[in-house]
Amino acid sequence: METDNFKIMLFKVKKLFLKYKQGFSLIEVIIAVGVFGLLASGVFYTVTSSYSNFYGIGDRQTVTEFAQEGIEAVRAIRDDNWRALQDQLGAPESPSGYGVDQGSDGLWYFTGANTRGDLTRVVSLATVQRDSNGEIVDSGGTVDPDTMKITVTISGSGMQDYVLNSYLTNWQYRTWQQTDWSGVGSSEFWSDITLASSSVTKMSTSTAGVLILTPTFGSWQDLASDANITLTGTSYDLEISPDGNTMFVTGDQTQDFRYYDISQARSGTITASSTIVWPVAMTGISITVNPNGQYAYVGLANASGGTNALGILNLSSDSITGAVSVGTTTVSIMDLVIDSNGEYLYALTNLGEIFCYEIGGGGSTLTLQNASNIYFLGLKGDAVNNGWIDTDNDALYVVTDKSDTDAVVRVDIFDPTTLAVDYASPANPADIVDVIYLETSSGNNRMITLGEYTSIEFAILEDNGSGFSLLGTYNLSGGPFKSVIYDGLDSEDGSDVALAYDYYARLYSVDVSNRSSLSAGPVSDTTSYGDTAYSLPYGYMDYSDSLGGAFILEKTGSTHKLHFLKRPDAYQPSGTLVSSIFDLGSSNKELDKVIVEQNVPAGCGLEITLEASDNIGFTSPITQTVSDTSDGYYASTTVDGLNGKRWLRYQVDMTACGTNNVNTPTLYDLKIRYR
């Protein structure tokens, strides 16, 4: 208001001056000067009052210099040691606030709020967030641990606070960063952003940008069908392709030989694909597939005179490319066994015979080798029901209908032209319909046998080098039994289970974790799968390692189906990754912090252990372990001795959580800062 009055008075004085520009009297000049002085004093009071209200007792230059000095002091502390800023960021609140002051050594330090005259300076630090483009944002971004916001506030009596802001970054530090562990193989020394490990145990590195526990399959939770498809006719045997994506099913002339895509079975879908049509009325009851995946072999039931009892199928052209006769009497091929090299095929018949064929032409031809001793077992009239082969040790194990010492037999197959019995089981389970490999213990093969009509229905035998030892037995209280599978993976989650399938399509599980004390398994299903109304073959069930589940053939009335029963998705209980060794270049480096991006479900664990050493062999390294359940965190390196070491590596330890280990931690990004 005073300023406006002053302008009016100036205008009046000027007007008066123009009016009487020829000259002024002394009185007029005195009056004009007096009026001007009165108005000017009001304006001066207004300006000085406003300045005093803002700057109070300090002049503007003093206030701004005091504030700027605070910013420069924090910058000097940053240049000397970024960790000091991190420590200050997490310091407890002080009633008087924090400031900066210069020590006798000339270095700046964080102190309590400091003063200059009547001015008080407070310095505060805050974290900074950045968006996906790296731009600083007030909220909704990700905390950048290498940027801080510095705020210096100058206050004094009778003045408004003077505030100065600045952003400081940790520009001096270098980063060892890993966001991809997918490189194939391992490397002792770090040299590639994808080849980051020297050893990995039960952890999956196959997906770029993700480190998790190795996916596996949990214990059987139920035996309900998770996928199925209706078959076209009566089915008798099934076999999974070497690549694990196709199921072959053989049966009568309505079923023929059909392919089913099982790659999506865990998702609930089985799809029919190709078919090889039987040229005449015939029934395939046994299948095996050449390891090269190009040919399959099918054994027929009741082949008159043995003529063309064994068919050769080209899986590339979906055609029958040949057939061989098996003996000279009507015969049924109960099982077909092929060695792991795809060199020899063994046909086991219902007449107690074993025929050995050499495989030629990439799988397209079969040439009989042992024409002179097909009855060498002395089992004429008793079926050889099933078998499995140990190619490396030239041993073929077969099970038979015999109820005496020939129920389980080890056959020497070293000379394919002259097969011979090594030894047979003494007073062991009789009338055996299936046999599968269990494990090798101290060099001895162990196997599971399944009896059809016997008091010892389920048994574990060991080949001790001169005979068979009976390790454990279990009575399933069902039957007659047809097929048994063992997945061989359950031990990863603490259980160990085999499944048995009987004539009435009932499924039983057996806990085999204690080989000498077998017991009922976790689940059984004795009602779901109808009635398998045929008794000749014994190949109703197969297990898929890659899909983690069992496939079974089932018949209810006139409807035949292929079912898939899956084990639940799970992860290995725990796993460890040890990184490659990182060379810091010299031993005068200072470690700053570990920055982690992760996801850790409740109950899971993810720990990162730093190791620093003066020697490349990491003898007695200095270590520090960090862990947090947050999706993103950073931890300062605080252990004495981590600094001043040349060689650095880290170890990641994970533990799964949830029922049946259904959840895994995930590590996305790991940074280690140093300078």
C-alpha positions as CSV (number, residue, x, y, z in Angstrom):
1,M,0.0,0.0,0.0
2,E,2.9,2.4,0.9
3,T,4.4,1.7,-2.5
4,D,1.3,2.8,-4.3
5,N,1.1,6.0,-2.3
6,F,4.7,6.7,-3.1
7,K,4.0,6.4,-6.8
8,I,1.0,8.8,-6.5
9,M,3.1,11.4,-4.7
10,L,5.9,11.1,-7.3
11,F,3.3,11.7,-10.0
12,K,2.0,14.8,-8.3
13,V,5.5,16.2,-7.7
14,K,6.4,15.7,-11.4
15,K,3.1,17.4,-12.4
16,L,3.9,20.3,-10.2
17,F,7.4,20.5,-11.5
18,L,6.1,20.6,-15.1
19,K,3.6,23.2,-14.3
20,Y,6.1,25.4,-12.8
21,K,9.1,24.3,-14.8
22,Q,10.2,27.9,-15.2
23,G,11.5,27.6,-11.5
24,F,10.8,26.7,-7.9
25,S,10.7,28.7,-4.8
26,L,12.7,27.4,-1.8
27,I,9.6,26.6,0.1
28,E,8.3,24.4,-2.8
29,V,11.5,22.4,-2.9
30,I,11.5,21.8,0.9
31,I,7.9,20.6,0.8
32,A,8.6,18.2,-2.1
33,V,11.6,16.7,-0.5
34,G,9.8,16.2,2.8
35,V,6.9,14.4,1.1
36,F,9.3,12.2,-0.9
37,G,11.2,11.3,2.3
38,L,8.1,10.4,4.2
39,L,6.9,8.0,1.4
40,A,10.4,6.5,0.9
41,S,10.7,5.6,4.5
42,G,7.5,3.6,4.3
43,V,8.8,1.6,1.3
44,F,12.2,1.0,3.0
45,Y,10.4,-0.3,6.1
46,T,8.3,-2.7,4.0
47,V,11.3,-4.2,2.1
48,T,13.6,-4.5,5.1
49,S,10.8,-6.1,7.1
50,S,10.1,-8.7,4.4
51,Y,13.9,-9.5,4.1
52,S,14.1,-9.8,7.9
53,N,11.1,-12.2,8.0
54,F,12.7,-14.5,5.4
55,Y,16.4,-14.3,6.3
56,G,16.0,-13.2,9.9
57,I,19.2,-12.5,11.5
58,G,21.4,-13.7,8.7
59,D,22.0,-12.1,5.4
60,R,21.1,-13.9,2.2
61,Q,24.6,-14.8,1.2
62,T,25.4,-16.3,4.6
63,V,22.3,-18.5,4.6
64,T,22.9,-19.8,1.0
65,E,26.6,-20.4,1.6
66,F,25.8,-22.3,4.8
67,A,23.3,-24.5,3.0
68,Q,25.5,-25.1,0.0
69,E,28.4,-26.0,2.3
70,G,26.2,-28.7,3.7
71,I,25.6,-30.2,0.2
72,E,29.3,-30.1,-0.6
73,A,30.2,-31.7,2.7
74,V,27.8,-34.6,2.0
75,R,29.3,-34.9,-1.5
76,A,32.8,-35.1,0.1
77,I,31.7,-37.8,2.5
78,R,30.2,-39.7,-0.6
79,D,33.5,-39.4,-2.4
80,D,35.3,-40.9,0.5
81,N,32.9,-43.6,1.5
82,W,29.4,-44.2,0.1
83,R,28.7,-46.6,3.0
84,A,28.8,-43.7,5.4
85,L,25.8,-42.3,3.6
86,Q,24.1,-45.7,3.9
87,D,24.8,-45.9,7.6
88,Q,23.5,-42.4,8.1
89,L,20.3,-43.2,6.1
90,G,19.5,-45.9,8.6
91,A,20.6,-44.0,11.7
92,P,17.9,-43.5,14.5
93,E,16.2,-40.1,14.6
94,S,17.7,-37.4,16.6
95,P,15.5,-34.8,18.4
96,S,17.8,-32.0,17.1
97,G,18.4,-33.6,13.7
98,Y,21.8,-34.3,12.0
99,G,24.3,-32.1,10.5
100,V,27.8,-32.2,9.0
101,D,31.0,-30.8,10.4
102,Q,34.7,-30.8,9.5
103,G,37.1,-32.7,11.7
104,S,40.6,-31.8,12.6
105,D,41.9,-34.1,9.9
106,G,40.1,-31.9,7.3
107,L,37.5,-34.6,6.5
108,W,33.8,-34.1,6.8
109,Y,31.6,-36.2,9.1
110,F,28.0,-36.6,10.0
111,T,27.3,-35.0,13.4
112,G,24.4,-33.6,15.3
113,A,22.7,-30.5,14.0
114,N,25.4,-27.7,13.7
115,T,25.2,-23.9,13.9
116,R,26.9,-20.8,12.5
117,G,26.0,-17.8,14.6
118,D,22.3,-17.9,15.2
119,L,21.7,-20.2,12.1
120,T,21.1,-24.0,12.5
121,R,21.8,-26.5,9.8
122,V,20.2,-29.9,9.6
123,V,21.1,-32.5,6.9
124,S,18.7,-35.3,6.0
125,L,19.1,-38.3,3.6
126,A,16.3,-40.2,1.8
127,T,16.1,-43.1,-0.6
128,V,15.2,-42.4,-4.2
129,Q,12.8,-44.3,-6.5
130,R,13.1,-44.7,-10.3
131,D,10.6,-45.8,-12.8
132,S,11.2,-48.4,-15.6
133,N,12.9,-45.7,-17.7
134,G,15.3,-44.8,-15.0
135,E,13.6,-41.5,-14.2
136,I,13.4,-40.3,-10.6
137,V,9.8,-40.5,-9.3
138,D,8.2,-39.6,-6.0
139,S,6.4,-43.0,-5.7
140,G,5.5,-46.1,-7.5
141,G,9.0,-46.8,-8.6
142,T,11.8,-49.1,-7.4
143,V,14.3,-47.9,-4.8
144,D,17.7,-47.1,-6.4
145,P,20.3,-48.0,-3.8
146,D,22.9,-46.0,-5.6
147,T,21.1,-42.7,-5.5
148,M,20.2,-40.6,-2.5
149,K,18.3,-37.3,-2.0
150,I,20.1,-34.8,0.2
151,T,18.1,-32.1,1.9
152,V,19.8,-29.2,3.8
153,T,17.6,-27.0,6.0
154,I,18.8,-23.7,7.5
155,S,16.6,-22.2,10.3
156,G,16.9,-19.2,12.5
157,S,14.9,-17.0,14.8
158,G,12.4,-14.9,13.0
159,M,13.0,-16.3,9.5
160,Q,11.4,-18.9,7.3
161,D,13.4,-22.2,6.8
162,Y,15.7,-22.1,3.8
163,V,15.8,-25.5,2.1
164,L,18.3,-26.8,-0.5
165,N,18.0,-30.2,-2.2
166,S,20.4,-32.3,-4.3
167,Y,20.8,-35.8,-5.6
168,L,24.0,-37.8,-5.2
169,T,24.9,-41.1,-6.9
170,N,27.4,-43.8,-6.0
171,W,29.3,-43.3,-9.2
172,Q,32.7,-44.6,-8.0
173,Y,31.6,-48.2,-7.4
174,R,31.7,-51.0,-9.9
175,T,29.2,-53.8,-10.1
176,W,29.6,-57.6,-10.5
177,Q,26.1,-58.4,-11.7
178,Q,24.4,-61.7,-12.5
179,T,20.9,-61.9,-14.0
180,D,21.4,-65.0,-16.1
181,W,22.6,-68.4,-15.0
182,S,21.6,-70.3,-18.2
183,G,25.0,-71.0,-19.7
184,V,25.6,-74.6,-20.4
185,G,28.3,-76.3,-18.3
186,S,30.3,-74.7,-15.5
187,S,33.3,-72.5,-15.3
188,E,35.9,-72.1,-12.5
189,F,36.5,-68.4,-13.3
190,W,33.8,-65.9,-14.2
191,S,34.1,-64.7,-17.8
192,D,30.6,-64.8,-19.2
193,I,27.3,-63.3,-18.0
194,T,25.5,-66.6,-18.6
195,L,28.2,-68.9,-17.3
196,A,28.1,-68.1,-13.7
197,S,28.6,-71.3,-11.7
198,S,31.3,-73.7,-10.8
199,S,28.9,-76.2,-9.4
200,V,25.1,-76.6,-9.2
201,T,23.1,-79.1,-7.1
202,K,19.4,-79.5,-7.6
203,M,18.9,-76.0,-9.0
204,S,17.5,-75.1,-12.4
205,T,19.6,-72.6,-14.5
206,S,17.9,-73.3,-17.9
207,T,15.7,-70.3,-18.0
208,A,17.5,-67.0,-18.6
209,G,16.9,-64.4,-15.9
210,V,15.6,-67.0,-13.3
211,L,17.4,-69.2,-10.8
212,I,15.1,-71.7,-9.0
213,L,15.1,-75.1,-7.5
214,T,14.9,-78.0,-10.0
215,P,11.3,-78.9,-10.8
216,T,10.4,-82.4,-10.0
217,F,7.3,-84.4,-9.0
218,G,5.9,-84.9,-5.5
219,S,4.7,-87.9,-3.8
220,W,1.5,-89.6,-5.1
221,Q,-1.4,-87.6,-3.6
222,D,-4.1,-89.6,-5.4
223,L,-4.5,-92.1,-8.2
224,A,-7.4,-90.3,-10.0
225,S,-7.2,-89.9,-13.8
226,D,-5.8,-86.5,-14.8
227,A,-6.1,-87.1,-18.5
228,N,-7.7,-89.9,-20.7
229,I,-8.7,-90.8,-24.2
230,T,-11.1,-93.4,-25.4
231,L,-9.4,-96.1,-27.6
232,T,-10.8,-97.5,-30.8
233,G,-10.7,-101.2,-29.8
234,T,-9.3,-103.8,-27.4
235,S,-5.9,-102.8,-26.2
236,Y,-3.2,-105.0,-24.7
237,D,0.1,-103.2,-24.4
238,L,1.6,-99.7,-24.4
239,E,5.1,-98.2,-24.8
240,I,6.4,-94.7,-24.5
241,S,8.6,-93.3,-27.3
242,P,12.3,-92.6,-26.6
243,D,11.6,-88.8,-26.7
244,G,8.8,-89.2,-24.1
245,N,6.2,-87.4,-26.3
246,T,4.3,-90.3,-27.9
247,M,2.5,-93.3,-26.5
248,F,2.1,-96.4,-28.7
249,V,-0.8,-98.7,-28.0
250,T,-1.4,-102.0,-29.7
251,G,-4.4,-104.3,-29.7
252,D,-6.9,-106.1,-31.9
253,Q,-7.8,-105.2,-35.5
254,T,-10.0,-102.4,-34.3
255,Q,-7.3,-100.8,-32.2
256,D,-4.5,-101.7,-34.6
257,F,-1.2,-99.9,-33.7
258,R,-2.0,-96.3,-32.8
259,Y,0.1,-93.3,-31.7
260,Y,-1.1,-90.8,-29.1
261,D,0.5,-87.5,-28.4
262,I,1.0,-87.4,-24.6
263,S,3.2,-84.3,-24.4
264,Q,0.3,-82.3,-22.8
265,A,-0.9,-85.1,-20.6
266,R,0.0,-83.1,-17.4
267,S,-2.3,-80.4,-18.7
268,G,-5.1,-82.8,-19.2
269,T,-4.9,-83.6,-22.9
270,I,-4.0,-86.8,-24.8
271,T,-4.5,-86.6,-28.5
272,A,-4.7,-89.4,-31.1
273,S,-2.3,-89.0,-34.0
274,S,-1.2,-91.7,-36.5
275,T,-2.3,-95.3,-37.0
276,I,-0.7,-98.4,-38.6
277,V,-3.5,-100.6,-39.7
278,W,-3.2,-104.4,-39.3
279,P,-3.5,-105.9,-42.8
280,V,-5.3,-109.0,-41.5
281,A,-7.2,-110.1,-38.4
282,M,-4.5,-110.1,-35.8
283,T,-3.9,-109.0,-32.3
284,G,-0.8,-107.3,-31.0
285,I,-0.1,-108.0,-27.3
286,S,3.4,-106.7,-26.8
287,I,5.5,-103.7,-27.9
288,T,9.0,-102.5,-27.7
289,V,10.6,-99.5,-29.5
290,N,14.1,-99.3,-30.9
291,P,16.2,-96.7,-29.0
292,N,16.7,-94.8,-32.3
293,G,12.9,-94.1,-32.2
294,Q,12.5,-95.1,-35.9
295,Y,11.2,-98.6,-35.5
296,A,8.9,-100.5,-33.2
297,Y,8.4,-104.3,-32.8
298,V,5.0,-105.9,-32.1
299,G,4.4,-109.4,-30.8
300,L,1.2,-111.1,-31.8
301,A,-1.2,-113.4,-29.9
302,N,-2.0,-116.9,-31.2
303,A,0.1,-116.6,-34.3
304,S,-0.7,-119.8,-36.2
305,G,2.4,-121.9,-36.7
306,G,4.4,-118.9,-35.4
307,T,4.1,-117.4,-38.9
308,N,4.8,-113.6,-38.9
309,A,4.4,-113.6,-35.1
310,L,6.8,-110.7,-34.8
311,G,6.1,-107.5,-36.8
312,I,8.5,-104.7,-37.7
313,L,7.0,-101.2,-37.9
314,N,8.5,-98.2,-39.5
315,L,7.5,-95.2,-37.3
316,S,8.6,-92.7,-39.8
317,S,6.4,-93.9,-42.7
318,D,3.7,-95.4,-40.4
319,S,3.9,-98.7,-42.1
320,I,4.6,-102.4,-41.5
321,T,8.0,-103.0,-43.2
322,G,8.4,-106.7,-42.3
323,A,7.6,-109.6,-40.1
324,V,9.4,-112.8,-38.9
325,S,8.1,-116.1,-37.9
326,V,8.7,-117.2,-34.3
327,G,9.0,-121.0,-34.0
328,T,6.7,-123.4,-35.9
329,T,3.8,-123.8,-33.6
330,T,1.0,-121.4,-32.6
331,V,2.5,-118.9,-30.3
332,S,1.9,-115.7,-28.3
333,I,4.7,-113.2,-27.8
334,M,4.3,-112.3,-24.1
335,D,7.0,-109.7,-24.0
336,L,9.7,-108.1,-26.2
337,V,13.0,-106.9,-24.6
338,I,15.6,-104.8,-26.5
339,D,19.1,-104.0,-25.3
340,S,20.1,-100.4,-24.7
341,N,22.3,-100.3,-27.8
342,G,19.5,-101.5,-30.1
343,E,21.5,-104.5,-31.3
344,Y,19.5,-107.5,-30.1
345,L,15.8,-108.2,-29.5
346,Y,14.5,-111.0,-27.3
347,A,11.0,-112.4,-27.8
348,L,9.5,-114.2,-24.8
349,T,6.7,-116.6,-25.5
350,N,3.9,-118.4,-23.8
351,L,5.5,-121.7,-24.6
352,G,8.6,-121.2,-22.4
353,E,10.8,-120.0,-25.3
354,I,13.3,-117.1,-25.7
355,F,14.2,-116.1,-29.3
356,C,17.1,-113.8,-29.8
357,Y,17.2,-111.7,-33.0
358,E,20.0,-109.5,-34.2
359,I,18.7,-106.1,-35.3
360,G,20.1,-104.8,-38.7
361,G,19.4,-102.1,-41.2
362,G,19.0,-99.4,-38.6
363,G,16.2,-101.4,-37.1
364,S,14.4,-102.7,-40.2
365,T,15.6,-106.4,-40.1
366,L,15.6,-109.2,-37.5
367,T,17.8,-112.2,-37.8
368,L,17.4,-115.2,-35.5
369,Q,20.5,-116.1,-33.6
370,N,19.7,-119.0,-31.2
371,A,17.7,-121.4,-33.4
372,S,19.3,-124.4,-31.7
373,N,18.4,-123.6,-28.0
374,I,15.2,-121.7,-27.8
375,Y,14.0,-124.2,-25.0
376,F,17.2,-123.9,-23.0
377,L,15.3,-122.9,-19.9
378,G,13.5,-126.2,-19.7
379,L,10.2,-124.4,-19.5
380,K,8.4,-125.9,-22.4
381,G,4.7,-125.3,-21.8
382,D,5.2,-122.6,-19.1
383,A,5.0,-119.0,-20.2
384,V,8.0,-116.6,-20.0
385,N,5.9,-113.6,-19.0
386,N,8.2,-110.6,-18.8
387,G,11.8,-109.5,-18.6
388,W,14.3,-106.7,-18.3
389,I,17.9,-106.4,-19.5
390,D,21.2,-105.3,-18.1
391,T,23.1,-104.7,-21.3
392,D,26.4,-103.8,-19.6
393,N,26.5,-107.0,-17.7
394,D,25.1,-109.3,-20.4
395,A,22.2,-110.3,-18.2
396,L,18.6,-110.9,-19.2
397,Y,16.2,-111.3,-16.2
398,V,13.0,-113.2,-17.0
399,V,10.0,-114.2,-14.9
400,T,7.8,-117.2,-15.6
401,D,4.6,-119.1,-14.7
402,K,6.7,-121.7,-12.8
403,S,6.0,-122.3,-9.2
404,D,9.4,-123.7,-8.4
405,T,13.0,-122.5,-8.6
406,D,12.6,-121.3,-12.2
407,A,10.1,-118.5,-11.4
408,V,12.9,-115.9,-11.7
409,V,15.9,-116.6,-14.0
410,R,19.1,-114.8,-14.9
411,V,20.0,-115.5,-18.5
412,D,23.6,-115.1,-19.8
413,I,23.3,-113.3,-23.2
414,F,27.0,-112.8,-23.8
415,D,26.8,-115.2,-26.8
416,P,23.5,-114.5,-28.5
417,T,23.7,-117.9,-30.4
418,T,23.9,-119.9,-27.2
419,L,21.9,-118.4,-24.4
420,A,22.4,-120.0,-21.0
421,V,21.0,-120.0,-17.5
422,D,23.3,-118.4,-15.0
423,Y,21.0,-119.2,-12.0
424,A,17.4,-119.2,-10.9
425,S,15.5,-118.2,-7.8
426,P,15.5,-120.7,-4.9
427,A,12.1,-121.0,-3.2
428,N,11.2,-117.4,-4.1
429,P,7.9,-116.0,-5.2
430,A,6.2,-118.2,-7.8
431,D,4.0,-117.6,-10.9
432,I,5.6,-114.2,-11.6
433,V,3.9,-111.9,-14.2
434,D,6.1,-108.8,-14.1
435,V,9.7,-107.8,-13.2
436,I,11.2,-104.3,-13.2
437,Y,14.6,-102.8,-12.3
438,L,14.7,-101.1,-8.9
439,E,18.3,-100.1,-8.3
440,T,22.0,-101.2,-8.2
441,S,23.4,-101.6,-4.7
442,S,27.1,-102.3,-4.2
443,G,27.2,-103.6,-7.8
444,N,24.3,-105.9,-7.4
445,N,21.1,-105.5,-9.4
446,R,17.8,-105.2,-7.4
447,M,14.4,-105.8,-8.9
448,I,10.7,-105.8,-8.1
449,T,8.6,-108.8,-8.9
450,L,4.8,-109.1,-9.0
451,G,3.1,-112.5,-8.5
452,E,-0.2,-113.3,-10.1
453,Y,-1.7,-116.1,-7.9
454,T,0.7,-116.3,-5.0
455,S,0.9,-115.4,-1.3
456,I,4.0,-113.4,-2.0
457,E,2.5,-110.9,-4.4
458,F,5.1,-108.1,-4.2
459,A,8.7,-108.8,-3.6
460,I,12.2,-107.2,-3.9
461,L,15.0,-109.5,-5.0
462,E,18.7,-108.9,-5.2
463,D,21.1,-110.6,-7.7
464,N,24.0,-111.3,-5.4
465,G,26.3,-112.7,-8.2
466,S,25.5,-116.4,-7.6
467,G,21.8,-116.4,-7.0
468,F,18.9,-114.3,-5.8
469,S,18.3,-113.0,-2.3
470,L,14.8,-112.2,-1.1
471,L,15.0,-108.8,0.6
472,G,11.4,-107.9,1.3
473,T,7.9,-109.0,0.5
474,Y,4.4,-107.5,0.8
475,N,0.9,-109.0,0.5
476,L,-1.3,-106.6,-1.4
477,S,-4.5,-108.5,-0.6
478,G,-5.8,-108.1,-4.2
479,G,-5.2,-109.7,-7.5
480,P,-4.7,-111.5,-9.7
481,F,-2.0,-108.9,-10.5
482,K,-0.8,-107.9,-13.9
483,S,1.7,-105.0,-13.9
484,V,4.0,-103.0,-11.6
485,I,5.9,-99.7,-12.1
486,Y,8.5,-97.9,-10.0
487,D,9.2,-94.3,-10.8
488,G,12.7,-94.1,-9.3
489,L,12.3,-90.4,-8.4
490,D,10.2,-90.3,-5.3
491,S,13.2,-90.6,-3.0
492,E,13.9,-86.9,-3.8
493,D,11.1,-85.8,-1.6
494,G,11.6,-88.4,1.1
495,S,9.2,-91.1,-0.2
496,D,9.8,-94.2,-2.3
497,V,6.7,-95.8,-3.9
498,A,5.9,-98.5,-6.4
499,L,2.4,-99.0,-8.0
500,A,0.8,-102.4,-8.7
501,Y,-2.1,-103.0,-11.0
502,D,-4.4,-106.0,-10.9
503,Y,-6.8,-107.8,-13.2
504,Y,-9.8,-105.8,-11.9
505,A,-8.0,-102.5,-12.7
506,R,-7.3,-101.7,-9.0
507,L,-4.2,-99.8,-8.1
508,Y,-2.1,-100.3,-5.0
509,S,0.9,-98.4,-3.8
510,V,3.7,-99.9,-1.8
511,D,6.2,-98.0,0.3
512,V,9.6,-99.5,-0.6
513,S,11.8,-97.0,1.2
514,N,12.9,-99.7,3.6
515,R,13.8,-102.5,1.2
516,S,13.6,-105.2,3.8
517,S,10.4,-104.0,5.5
518,L,7.8,-103.1,2.8
519,S,4.5,-101.5,3.8
520,A,1.4,-100.0,2.3
521,G,2.0,-96.9,0.3
522,P,0.3,-93.5,0.8
523,V,-2.6,-94.0,-1.6
524,S,-4.6,-96.8,-3.4
525,D,-7.5,-96.7,-5.7
526,T,-9.5,-99.9,-5.9
527,T,-12.7,-98.6,-7.6
528,S,-11.9,-96.1,-10.4
529,Y,-10.8,-98.1,-13.4
530,G,-13.4,-100.7,-14.2
531,D,-12.5,-104.3,-15.1
532,T,-9.7,-105.4,-17.4
533,A,-11.5,-108.4,-18.9
534,Y,-8.5,-110.1,-20.5
535,S,-5.8,-112.1,-18.9
536,L,-3.2,-113.0,-21.4
537,P,-0.7,-110.1,-21.6
538,Y,0.9,-108.3,-18.7
539,G,1.8,-104.8,-20.0
540,Y,-1.1,-102.7,-18.8
541,M,0.9,-99.9,-17.2
542,D,3.9,-97.7,-17.9
543,Y,5.7,-94.8,-16.2
544,S,6.9,-91.6,-17.8
545,D,9.9,-90.0,-16.2
546,S,9.5,-86.8,-18.1
547,L,5.8,-86.3,-17.4
548,G,6.0,-87.7,-13.8
549,G,3.1,-90.0,-13.9
550,A,1.6,-93.4,-14.8
551,F,-0.2,-94.5,-17.9
552,I,-2.7,-97.4,-17.6
553,L,-4.9,-99.3,-20.0
554,E,-8.4,-99.8,-18.7
555,K,-11.6,-101.4,-19.9
556,T,-15.1,-100.8,-18.6
557,G,-17.7,-102.9,-20.5
558,S,-16.8,-102.5,-24.1
559,T,-15.0,-99.1,-23.7
560,H,-11.2,-99.1,-23.6
561,K,-9.3,-96.0,-22.4
562,L,-5.8,-94.8,-21.9
563,H,-5.5,-92.9,-18.6
564,F,-2.7,-90.7,-17.2
565,L,-2.2,-90.4,-13.4
566,K,0.2,-87.6,-12.5
567,R,2.2,-86.9,-9.4
568,P,1.8,-83.3,-8.3
569,D,4.2,-80.5,-9.4
570,A,6.9,-79.9,-6.9
571,Y,10.5,-78.8,-6.5
572,Q,13.6,-80.3,-5.0
573,P,13.6,-79.8,-1.2
574,S,16.9,-77.8,-1.4
575,G,19.6,-76.8,-3.7
576,T,22.9,-75.0,-3.9
577,L,24.8,-72.9,-6.6
578,V,28.4,-71.9,-6.1
579,S,29.4,-69.1,-8.5
580,S,32.5,-68.9,-10.6
581,I,35.4,-67.1,-9.1
582,F,35.5,-63.3,-9.7
583,D,38.9,-61.6,-9.9
584,L,38.6,-58.1,-8.5
585,G,42.0,-57.3,-10.0
586,S,43.9,-56.5,-6.9
587,S,43.7,-56.9,-3.1
588,N,43.0,-53.3,-2.2
589,K,39.3,-53.4,-3.2
590,E,36.5,-52.4,-0.8
591,L,33.2,-54.3,-0.9
592,D,30.1,-52.1,-0.5
593,K,26.9,-54.1,-0.6
594,V,24.8,-56.9,-2.1
595,I,21.7,-56.0,-4.1
596,V,19.1,-58.7,-4.6
597,E,16.0,-59.0,-6.6
598,Q,14.0,-62.1,-5.7
599,N,10.8,-63.8,-4.7
600,V,10.6,-65.9,-1.6
601,P,7.2,-67.4,-0.7
602,A,6.4,-67.7,2.9
603,G,8.2,-70.6,4.4
604,C,10.8,-70.9,1.7
605,G,14.4,-69.8,2.1
606,L,17.0,-68.0,0.0
607,E,20.4,-67.2,1.4
608,I,23.4,-65.7,-0.3
609,T,26.9,-66.2,1.2
610,L,29.8,-64.0,0.1
611,E,33.3,-65.5,0.2
612,A,36.4,-63.4,-0.1
613,S,40.0,-64.8,-0.1
614,D,43.6,-63.8,-0.8
615,N,44.2,-67.2,-2.4
616,I,42.5,-68.6,-5.4
617,G,41.9,-71.9,-3.7
618,F,39.7,-70.1,-1.1
619,T,41.5,-71.6,1.8
620,S,39.8,-70.3,5.0
621,P,37.8,-67.5,3.2
622,I,36.1,-64.7,5.0
623,T,32.3,-65.1,4.7
624,Q,29.1,-63.1,5.2
625,T,25.6,-64.5,4.7
626,V,22.7,-62.2,3.8
627,S,19.0,-63.1,3.5
628,D,15.6,-61.3,3.4
629,T,12.1,-62.2,2.4
630,S,11.5,-58.9,0.6
631,D,11.2,-59.0,-3.2
632,G,14.1,-56.5,-3.4
633,Y,16.7,-55.6,-0.8
634,Y,20.2,-54.6,-0.4
635,A,22.6,-55.4,2.5
636,S,25.9,-53.8,3.3
637,T,29.0,-55.9,3.7
638,T,29.8,-55.6,7.3
639,V,32.1,-58.5,8.2
640,D,35.6,-57.5,9.0
641,G,38.1,-58.9,6.5
642,L,35.9,-59.0,3.5
643,N,37.7,-55.9,2.2
644,G,41.2,-56.1,0.9
645,K,40.8,-59.5,-0.8
646,R,41.3,-60.1,-4.5
647,W,39.2,-63.2,-5.1
648,L,35.4,-63.2,-4.6
649,R,32.6,-65.7,-5.1
650,Y,29.1,-66.3,-3.8
651,Q,26.9,-69.3,-2.9
652,V,23.2,-69.4,-3.2
653,D,21.2,-71.8,-1.0
654,M,17.5,-72.3,-1.5
655,T,14.9,-74.4,0.3
656,A,11.4,-75.2,-1.0
657,C,8.2,-74.8,1.0
658,G,4.6,-75.7,1.0
659,T,2.9,-79.1,1.1
660,N,4.8,-81.5,-1.0
661,N,7.4,-78.8,-1.8
662,V,5.1,-77.0,-4.3
663,N,6.8,-73.6,-4.0
664,T,10.4,-72.5,-4.8
665,P,12.3,-69.3,-4.1
666,T,13.3,-67.4,-7.3
667,L,16.5,-65.3,-7.7
668,Y,16.2,-62.8,-10.5
669,D,19.2,-60.5,-10.1
670,L,22.3,-60.3,-7.9
671,K,24.7,-57.4,-7.8
672,I,27.8,-57.1,-5.7
673,R,29.2,-53.5,-5.5
674,Y,32.9,-52.8,-5.0
675,R,35.6,-50.2,-5.6
